[in-house]
Amino acid sequence: MFQEFKKFIMRGNVLDMAIGIIIGAAFGTVIKSLVDDIIMPPIGRLLGGVDFTNLFVNLGPGDYKALADAKAAGASTINYGVFINNIITFLIVAFAVFLLVRAVNRLRDKEKEAPPAAPTTKKCPECLSEIPLDAKRCAFCTSVVE
């Protein structure tokens, strides 16, 4: 059973999938940092100093200045600022995946458009065997070829 499992794990598509998941997780972390640390602060500044991570609606009693304070107190909240950050993160990841797929499709299209290779053989008019283009006589039937 161990040998069968080892054979399954070492198959190319399983390894490719595992590598894709690991790279995807790392890519997601980088994009999340890009949104949270680089994109959202200037947008918040332009909108009057708004910190999107602290945009929330408290559903219970009490008044909290920050989302961390509300969570520490165990208050029920609707965290729409975090949701906005996650939407922007999703859009950036989706756009990056779109660009990647577009580039791969263009490479595939270029492969399909490649001109066919020039023929290197021709058919003997007598026996219809494949012979080299420069042949003067057929190697199979010995007839003279133009």
Sine and cosine of phi, psi and omega as CSV:
sin_phi,cos_phi,sin_psi,cos_psi,sin_omega,cos_omega
0.00,0.00,-0.62,0.79,0.01,-1.00
-0.89,0.46,-0.66,0.76,0.00,-1.00
-0.90,0.43,-0.64,0.77,0.03,-1.00
-0.90,0.43,-0.67,0.74,0.04,-1.00
-0.90,0.45,-0.69,0.72,0.02,-1.00
-0.88,0.48,-0.67,0.75,0.03,-1.00
-0.89,0.45,-0.66,0.75,0.02,-1.00
-0.89,0.45,-0.73,0.68,-0.05,-1.00
-0.91,0.41,-0.57,0.82,-0.07,-1.00
-0.99,0.10,0.01,1.00,0.07,-1.00
-0.90,0.43,0.55,-0.83,-0.08,-1.00
-0.85,0.53,-0.70,0.71,-0.09,-1.00
-0.94,0.35,-0.49,0.87,0.05,-1.00
-0.94,0.35,-0.71,0.71,0.03,-1.00
-0.90,0.44,-0.67,0.74,0.03,-1.00
-0.87,0.49,-0.67,0.74,0.01,-1.00
-0.90,0.43,-0.69,0.72,0.00,-1.00
-0.89,0.46,-0.69,0.73,0.03,-1.00
-0.90,0.45,-0.66,0.75,0.02,-1.00
-0.88,0.47,-0.64,0.77,0.01,-1.00
-0.92,0.40,-0.69,0.72,0.00,-1.00
-0.90,0.44,-0.72,0.70,0.01,-1.00
-0.92,0.40,-0.62,0.78,0.03,-1.00
-0.88,0.47,-0.66,0.75,0.03,-1.00
-0.90,0.43,-0.68,0.73,0.02,-1.00
-0.91,0.42,-0.65,0.76,0.02,-1.00
-0.90,0.44,-0.66,0.75,0.04,-1.00
-0.88,0.47,-0.63,0.77,0.03,-1.00
-0.90,0.43,-0.68,0.74,0.01,-1.00
-0.90,0.43,-0.69,0.72,0.00,-1.00
-0.91,0.41,-0.66,0.75,0.03,-1.00
-0.87,0.50,-0.68,0.73,0.04,-1.00
-0.90,0.43,-0.64,0.77,0.03,-1.00
-0.86,0.52,-0.72,0.70,-0.02,-1.00
-0.93,0.36,-0.78,0.62,-0.10,-0.99
-0.93,0.36,-0.61,0.79,-0.16,-0.99
-0.98,-0.20,-0.35,0.94,-0.08,-1.00
-0.87,-0.50,-0.71,0.70,-0.09,-1.00
-0.99,0.15,-0.75,0.67,-0.10,-0.99
-0.94,0.35,-0.61,0.79,0.02,-1.00
-0.85,0.53,-0.71,0.70,0.05,-1.00
-0.91,0.41,-0.58,0.81,0.04,-1.00
-0.90,0.43,-0.69,0.73,0.05,-1.00
-0.88,0.47,-0.63,0.78,0.03,-1.00
-0.90,0.44,-0.68,0.74,0.02,-1.00
-0.90,0.43,-0.48,0.88,-0.01,-1.00
-1.00,-0.04,0.35,0.94,0.09,-1.00
1.00,-0.06,0.52,0.85,0.06,-1.00
0.98,0.19,0.46,0.89,-0.02,-1.00
-0.98,0.18,0.76,-0.65,0.14,-0.99
-0.99,-0.16,0.95,-0.32,-0.12,-0.99
-0.88,0.48,-0.50,0.87,-0.01,-1.00
-0.93,0.36,-0.30,0.95,0.02,-1.00
-0.97,-0.24,0.29,0.96,0.10,-0.99
-1.00,0.00,0.92,-0.39,-0.02,-1.00
-0.43,-0.90,0.30,-0.96,0.09,-1.00
-0.90,-0.44,0.83,-0.56,0.03,-1.00
-0.99,0.13,0.80,-0.60,-0.05,-1.00
-1.00,-0.08,-0.06,1.00,-0.03,-1.00
-0.81,-0.58,-0.17,-0.99,0.02,-1.00
-0.96,0.30,0.39,-0.92,0.03,-1.00
0.95,-0.30,0.35,-0.94,0.01,-1.00
-0.79,-0.62,0.85,-0.53,-0.06,-1.00
-0.84,-0.55,0.70,-0.72,-0.01,-1.00
-0.98,0.19,-0.55,0.84,-0.07,-1.00
-0.76,-0.65,0.41,-0.91,0.01,-1.00
-0.89,0.45,-0.59,0.80,0.01,-1.00
-0.88,0.47,-0.62,0.79,0.03,-1.00
-0.91,0.42,-0.67,0.74,0.00,-1.00
-0.91,0.42,-0.66,0.75,0.01,-1.00
-0.92,0.38,-0.63,0.77,0.02,-1.00
-0.89,0.45,-0.55,0.83,0.02,-1.00
-0.99,0.13,-0.12,0.99,0.00,-1.00
0.98,0.21,0.37,0.93,-0.02,-1.00
-0.97,0.26,0.54,-0.84,0.10,-0.99
-0.99,0.13,0.78,-0.62,-0.05,-1.00
-0.68,-0.73,0.43,-0.90,0.21,-0.98
-0.96,-0.27,0.91,-0.41,-0.13,-0.99
-1.00,-0.10,0.95,0.30,-0.08,-1.00
-0.95,0.30,-0.39,0.92,0.07,-1.00
-0.92,0.38,-0.68,0.73,0.07,-1.00
-0.90,0.44,-0.62,0.78,0.03,-1.00
-0.89,0.47,-0.67,0.74,0.04,-1.00
-0.88,0.48,-0.70,0.71,0.04,-1.00
-0.85,0.52,-0.69,0.73,-0.01,-1.00
-0.92,0.39,-0.58,0.82,0.05,-1.00
-0.91,0.42,-0.70,0.72,0.01,-1.00
-0.90,0.43,-0.65,0.76,0.06,-1.00
-0.86,0.50,-0.72,0.69,0.01,-1.00
-0.87,0.50,-0.70,0.71,-0.03,-1.00
-0.89,0.45,-0.63,0.78,0.01,-1.00
-0.92,0.38,-0.69,0.72,0.03,-1.00
-0.89,0.45,-0.70,0.72,0.01,-1.00
-0.88,0.47,-0.64,0.77,0.02,-1.00
-0.92,0.40,-0.65,0.76,0.03,-1.00
-0.90,0.44,-0.67,0.75,0.04,-1.00
-0.90,0.43,-0.64,0.77,0.05,-1.00
-0.85,0.52,-0.72,0.69,0.01,-1.00
-0.89,0.46,-0.64,0.77,0.01,-1.00
-0.91,0.42,-0.73,0.68,0.00,-1.00
-0.90,0.44,-0.63,0.77,0.02,-1.00
-0.88,0.47,-0.68,0.73,0.01,-1.00
-0.91,0.42,-0.68,0.73,0.02,-1.00
-0.90,0.44,-0.67,0.74,0.02,-1.00
-0.89,0.45,-0.62,0.79,0.04,-1.00
-0.91,0.42,-0.64,0.77,0.04,-1.00
-0.90,0.44,-0.66,0.75,0.04,-1.00
-0.90,0.44,-0.65,0.76,0.01,-1.00
-0.90,0.44,-0.61,0.79,0.03,-1.00
-0.91,0.41,-0.59,0.80,0.05,-1.00
-0.90,0.43,-0.64,0.77,-0.02,-1.00
-0.93,0.36,-0.53,0.85,-0.04,-1.00
-0.99,0.14,-0.09,1.00,-0.02,-1.00
-0.87,0.50,0.71,-0.71,-0.01,-1.00
-0.91,0.42,0.54,-0.84,0.02,-1.00
-0.91,0.42,0.52,-0.85,0.00,-1.00
-0.90,0.43,0.58,-0.82,0.02,-1.00
-0.91,0.41,0.63,-0.77,-0.02,-1.00
-0.92,0.40,0.59,-0.81,0.01,-1.00
-0.93,-0.36,-0.09,1.00,0.00,-1.00
-0.75,-0.67,0.23,-0.97,0.10,-1.00
-0.63,-0.78,0.22,-0.98,-0.01,-1.00
-1.00,-0.07,0.65,-0.76,0.10,-0.99
-0.94,0.33,0.76,-0.65,-0.03,-1.00
-0.93,0.38,-0.33,0.94,-0.03,-1.00
-1.00,0.01,-0.80,0.60,-0.12,-0.99
-0.94,-0.34,-0.04,1.00,0.03,-1.00
0.89,0.46,0.39,0.92,0.07,-1.00
-0.99,0.15,0.44,-0.90,0.06,-1.00
-0.98,0.18,0.80,-0.60,0.03,-1.00
-0.74,-0.67,0.38,-0.93,0.01,-1.00
-0.87,0.49,0.48,-0.88,-0.03,-1.00
-0.86,0.51,-0.59,0.81,-0.06,-1.00
-1.00,0.09,0.01,1.00,-0.06,-1.00
-0.91,0.41,0.66,-0.75,0.05,-1.00
-0.98,-0.18,-0.31,0.95,-0.02,-1.00
-0.61,-0.79,0.62,-0.78,0.00,-1.00
-0.95,0.30,0.74,-0.68,0.00,-1.00
-0.97,0.26,-0.27,0.96,-0.06,-1.00
-1.00,-0.09,-0.71,0.70,-0.05,-1.00
-0.92,-0.38,-0.06,1.00,0.01,-1.00
0.89,0.46,0.26,0.97,0.04,-1.00
-0.97,0.26,0.44,-0.90,0.01,-1.00
-0.97,0.24,0.72,-0.69,-0.04,-1.00
-0.91,-0.42,0.72,-0.69,-0.02,-1.00
-0.95,0.30,0.00,0.00,0.00,0.00
